[in-house]
């Protein structure tokens, strides 16, 4: 007798990684998953429904979910048969880039409300059922910026650092209940959202920012960032494939899947735990040797590094 399909709740499915993951799981040839693909604005569900095809209404349902709202989370869970979630994928997130002086506190708080507290809110909602059944899997879409800070991404990186610390701490307790956590740490993911974000910030004013800092951001950081996406950007499809493998495989208590192209950066931290070597190297590459930085990015994009993130 075949096992009943596992219910997978995914946040942030209107585009990008969430959309691709929902579709790949829904099209599983063994029909092992019942996917609840959620998004804040159901007006954007058209692309997902088109990609789901015949799976729509069979192994995939679309639901409204705002991770920043307790009421929305409760309403979403009430629509799931039995109200039980076997696999939770915390994917919803927002970005924020630019000189710190030109960013409002409201914008910073929005990043944490979505990226960090949104994930915490969902975990709090599904955890009682997982503990009661003594089984569950929580997948967290983090970032390499949760391991290494990146210039002009201070707030976004901080939100990902917070997620890493929270879920690593939580994993210790949850092992007692046979609940497992996977942290997925991709690098830049080439999506329409990221492209629009870079385009918007390239013309933003950032009031309160001094001309020198603004010049560094526009003339050094933005060109390097575009080259980074062009050279080593991953597709949402590739990242989704990694997550599918994580969900379908045997699960250790805590598993990190990090983009291997960033091994040189993490190696700097391992060589000097104080962080000074990483900061000095990053500073020199961006502010003194930008041509060397571009060359390094092209080297990372070569065939020697064609496995960006894959379960080990």
ROTORDREN-423878 format. One line per field, with one value per residue (C-alpha): residue number from 0; residue in three letters; x, y, z. Coordinates in steps of 0.2 Angstrom, whole numbers. Layout:
n = (NUM; ...) $
res = (ALA; ...) $
c1 = (X; ...) $
c2 = (Y; ...) $
c3 = (Z; ...) $
END
This chain:
n = (0; 1; 2; 3; 4; 5; 6; 7; 8; 9; 10; 11; 12; 13; 14; 15; 16; 17; 18; 19; 20; 21; 22; 23; 24; 25; 26; 27; 28; 29; 30; 31; 32; 33; 34; 35; 36; 37; 38; 39; 40; 41; 42; 43; 44; 45; 46; 47; 48; 49; 50; 51; 52; 53; 54; 55; 56; 57; 58; 59; 60; 61; 62; 63; 64; 65; 66; 67; 68; 69; 70; 71; 72; 73; 74; 75; 76; 77; 78; 79; 80; 81; 82; 83; 84; 85; 86; 87; 88; 89; 90; 91; 92; 93; 94; 95; 96; 97; 98; 99; 100; 101; 102; 103; 104; 105; 106; 107; 108; 109; 110; 111; 112; 113; 114; 115; 116; 117; 118; 119; 120; 121; 122; 123; 124; 125; 126; 127; 128; 129; 130; 131; 132; 133; 134; 135; 136; 137; 138; 139; 140; 141; 142; 143; 144; 145; 146; 147; 148; 149; 150; 151; 152; 153; 154; 155; 156; 157; 158; 159; 160; 161; 162; 163; 164; 165; 166; 167; 168; 169; 170; 171; 172; 173; 174; 175; 176; 177; 178; 179; 180; 181; 182; 183; 184; 185; 186; 187; 188; 189; 190; 191; 192; 193; 194; 195; 196; 197; 198; 199; 200; 201; 202; 203; 204; 205; 206; 207; 208; 209; 210; 211; 212; 213; 214; 215; 216; 217; 218; 219; 220; 221; 222; 223; 224; 225; 226; 227; 228; 229; 230; 231; 232; 233; 234; 235; 236; 237; 238; 239; 240; 241; 242; 243; 244; 245; 246; 247; 248; 249; 250; 251; 252; 253; 254; 255; 256; 257; 258; 259; 260; 261; 262; 263; 264; 265; 266; 267; 268; 269; 270; 271; 272; 273; 274; 275; 276; 277; 278; 279; 280; 281; 282; 283; 284; 285; 286; 287; 288; 289; 290; 291; 292; 293; 294; 295; 296; 297; 298; 299; 300; 301; 302; 303; 304; 305; 306; 307; 308; 309; 310; 311) $
res = (UNK; UNK; UNK; UNK; UNK; UNK; UNK; UNK; UNK; UNK; UNK; UNK; UNK; UNK; UNK; UNK; UNK; UNK; UNK; UNK; UNK; UNK; UNK; UNK; UNK; UNK; UNK; UNK; UNK; UNK; UNK; UNK; UNK; UNK; UNK; UNK; UNK; UNK; UNK; UNK; UNK; UNK; UNK; UNK; UNK; UNK; UNK; UNK; UNK; UNK; UNK; UNK; UNK; UNK; UNK; UNK; UNK; UNK; UNK; UNK; UNK; UNK; UNK; UNK; UNK; UNK; UNK; UNK; UNK; UNK; UNK; UNK; UNK; UNK; UNK; UNK; UNK; UNK; UNK; UNK; UNK; UNK; UNK; UNK; UNK; UNK; UNK; UNK; UNK; UNK; UNK; UNK; UNK; UNK; UNK; UNK; UNK; UNK; UNK; UNK; UNK; UNK; UNK; UNK; UNK; UNK; UNK; UNK; UNK; UNK; UNK; UNK; UNK; UNK; UNK; UNK; UNK; UNK; UNK; UNK; UNK; UNK; UNK; UNK; UNK; UNK; UNK; UNK; UNK; UNK; UNK; UNK; UNK; UNK; UNK; UNK; UNK; UNK; UNK; UNK; UNK; UNK; UNK; UNK; UNK; UNK; UNK; UNK; UNK; UNK; UNK; UNK; UNK; UNK; UNK; UNK; UNK; UNK; UNK; UNK; UNK; UNK; UNK; UNK; UNK; UNK; UNK; UNK; UNK; UNK; UNK; UNK; UNK; UNK; UNK; UNK; UNK; UNK; UNK; UNK; UNK; UNK; UNK; UNK; UNK; UNK; UNK; UNK; UNK; UNK; UNK; UNK; UNK; UNK; UNK; UNK; UNK; UNK; UNK; UNK; UNK; UNK; UNK; UNK; UNK; UNK; UNK; UNK; UNK; UNK; UNK; UNK; UNK; UNK; UNK; UNK; UNK; UNK; UNK; UNK; UNK; UNK; UNK; UNK; UNK; UNK; UNK; UNK; UNK; UNK; UNK; UNK; UNK; UNK; UNK; UNK; UNK; UNK; UNK; UNK; UNK; UNK; UNK; UNK; UNK; UNK; UNK; UNK; UNK; UNK; UNK; UNK; UNK; UNK; UNK; UNK; UNK; UNK; UNK; UNK; UNK; UNK; UNK; UNK; UNK; UNK; UNK; UNK; UNK; UNK; UNK; UNK; UNK; UNK; UNK; UNK; UNK; UNK; UNK; UNK; UNK; UNK; UNK; UNK; UNK; UNK; UNK; UNK; UNK; UNK; UNK; UNK; UNK; UNK; UNK; UNK; UNK; UNK; UNK; UNK; UNK; UNK; UNK; UNK; UNK; UNK; UNK; UNK; UNK; UNK; UNK; UNK) $
c1 = (0; 7; 10; -1; 6; 15; 7; 20; 17; 27; 27; 31; 26; 21; 38; 56; 61; 44; 35; 48; 48; 29; 28; 42; 35; 17; 24; 33; 30; 26; 14; 22; 17; 1; 8; 0; 8; 5; 7; 2; -7; -18; -19; -1; -6; -8; 10; 10; -6; -1; 16; 6; -5; -14; -7; -18; -32; -24; -7; -6; -18; -15; -19; -17; -4; 4; 18; 17; -1; -6; -24; -18; -7; -22; -34; -22; -19; -38; -40; -28; -36; -33; -23; -7; 9; 22; 35; 36; 46; 50; 53; 44; 57; 61; 77; 85; 101; 109; 119; 113; 110; 98; 87; 72; 69; 52; 60; 73; 59; 49; 64; 64; 45; 45; 62; 64; 48; 37; 47; 46; 27; 25; 35; 25; 9; 15; 26; 12; 6; 23; 28; 11; 15; 34; 39; 41; 53; 57; 66; 73; 78; 92; 107; 126; 123; 118; 136; 145; 141; 140; 143; 127; 117; 119; 100; 96; 112; 107; 90; 98; 110; 96; 87; 103; 105; 87; 85; 102; 96; 79; 86; 94; 76; 67; 78; 70; 54; 60; 58; 72; 78; 87; 95; 97; 110; 111; 120; 113; 97; 93; 75; 64; 62; 81; 83; 70; 77; 95; 87; 77; 91; 102; 92; 86; 91; 95; 93; 105; 119; 135; 141; 157; 147; 134; 148; 155; 138; 134; 151; 158; 145; 132; 143; 151; 134; 128; 143; 140; 123; 129; 143; 137; 119; 109; 92; 77; 74; 92; 89; 72; 80; 91; 77; 67; 82; 82; 64; 64; 80; 85; 87; 101; 96; 102; 108; 116; 116; 128; 133; 150; 156; 157; 169; 184; 174; 169; 187; 193; 182; 189; 207; 204; 189; 190; 183; 197; 204; 187; 183; 200; 200; 182; 187; 202; 193; 179; 188; 206; 206; 189; 196; 203; 186; 178; 191; 188; 169; 173; 184; 170; 158; 170; 166; 176; 162; 147; 139; 133; 122; 119; 116; 131) $
c2 = (0; 17; 30; 45; 60; 72; 90; 103; 121; 134; 153; 165; 155; 169; 169; 163; 148; 146; 144; 132; 121; 120; 115; 102; 94; 94; 85; 71; 56; 46; 58; 59; 77; 87; 105; 121; 135; 151; 170; 186; 193; 180; 192; 185; 167; 166; 161; 148; 140; 140; 131; 119; 113; 97; 96; 111; 105; 88; 88; 107; 120; 139; 149; 166; 169; 184; 179; 195; 192; 180; 180; 176; 161; 154; 156; 147; 133; 131; 127; 113; 96; 91; 107; 96; 101; 88; 99; 118; 128; 146; 154; 171; 186; 203; 212; 229; 236; 253; 265; 263; 282; 283; 268; 271; 262; 257; 248; 239; 234; 227; 216; 208; 207; 197; 187; 183; 186; 179; 163; 162; 165; 150; 139; 143; 139; 122; 116; 110; 98; 92; 89; 80; 68; 68; 71; 85; 94; 113; 120; 137; 147; 157; 164; 165; 182; 173; 167; 182; 200; 209; 228; 238; 223; 226; 224; 210; 200; 204; 196; 180; 180; 180; 166; 155; 158; 155; 139; 132; 134; 127; 111; 106; 105; 98; 83; 76; 77; 69; 86; 91; 107; 111; 128; 132; 145; 150; 164; 176; 169; 177; 181; 195; 202; 204; 212; 225; 228; 232; 243; 253; 256; 262; 278; 280; 296; 288; 305; 309; 299; 308; 310; 299; 284; 286; 286; 270; 262; 267; 266; 251; 241; 240; 235; 222; 216; 215; 205; 193; 189; 187; 176; 165; 168; 152; 149; 146; 129; 124; 129; 121; 104; 105; 108; 93; 82; 88; 85; 67; 61; 55; 70; 73; 84; 100; 101; 116; 117; 131; 137; 129; 144; 154; 142; 154; 167; 155; 149; 166; 166; 148; 155; 170; 167; 186; 191; 203; 194; 193; 211; 217; 206; 211; 229; 228; 219; 231; 248; 245; 230; 230; 223; 208; 206; 205; 192; 182; 181; 175; 162; 156; 155; 143; 124; 120; 127; 120; 112; 128; 120; 101; 89; 81) $
c3 = (0; -5; 8; 9; 0; 11; 13; 8; 12; 2; 5; -9; -24; -36; -45; -43; -32; -24; -41; -48; -32; -31; -49; -48; -32; -40; -55; -45; -55; -39; -33; -16; -12; -10; -13; -5; -15; -7; -11; -3; -19; -28; -42; -47; -47; -66; -70; -57; -62; -81; -76; -65; -79; -76; -58; -53; -42; -41; -33; -31; -24; -23; -7; -1; 13; 20; 31; 41; 47; 61; 54; 36; 42; 53; 38; 26; 38; 41; 23; 23; 25; 43; 46; 46; 37; 34; 25; 28; 15; 21; 5; 6; 6; 1; -3; 2; -5; -5; 6; 24; 27; 12; 19; 30; 46; 40; 25; 36; 48; 33; 28; 45; 46; 30; 30; 49; 58; 44; 44; 63; 62; 50; 61; 77; 67; 61; 75; 87; 74; 69; 88; 91; 76; 80; 62; 51; 39; 39; 24; 25; 10; 18; 8; 7; 15; 30; 32; 25; 26; 9; 7; 4; 9; 27; 32; 20; 27; 45; 42; 35; 49; 61; 52; 52; 71; 75; 65; 71; 89; 85; 77; 94; 102; 87; 85; 101; 91; 75; 66; 54; 47; 30; 27; 9; 5; -13; -20; -32; -41; -58; -57; -64; -46; -44; -61; -57; -40; -47; -60; -47; -35; -50; -51; -33; -24; -7; 2; 16; 8; 5; -13; -10; -3; -17; -30; -23; -23; -41; -49; -40; -32; -45; -59; -49; -43; -62; -66; -51; -57; -75; -71; -56; -55; -53; -60; -49; -58; -52; -34; -34; -39; -24; -13; -20; -17; 1; 4; -4; 4; 21; 33; 46; 61; 52; 34; 26; 7; 2; -15; -18; -29; -13; -5; -7; 4; 17; 17; 22; 37; 42; 40; 51; 63; 68; 51; 48; 33; 24; 27; 21; 6; 1; 3; -8; -22; -23; -19; -25; -38; -46; -62; -52; -44; -62; -67; -52; -55; -73; -66; -54; -69; -78; -80; -64; -54; -63; -47; -38; -24; -22; -8; -2) $
END
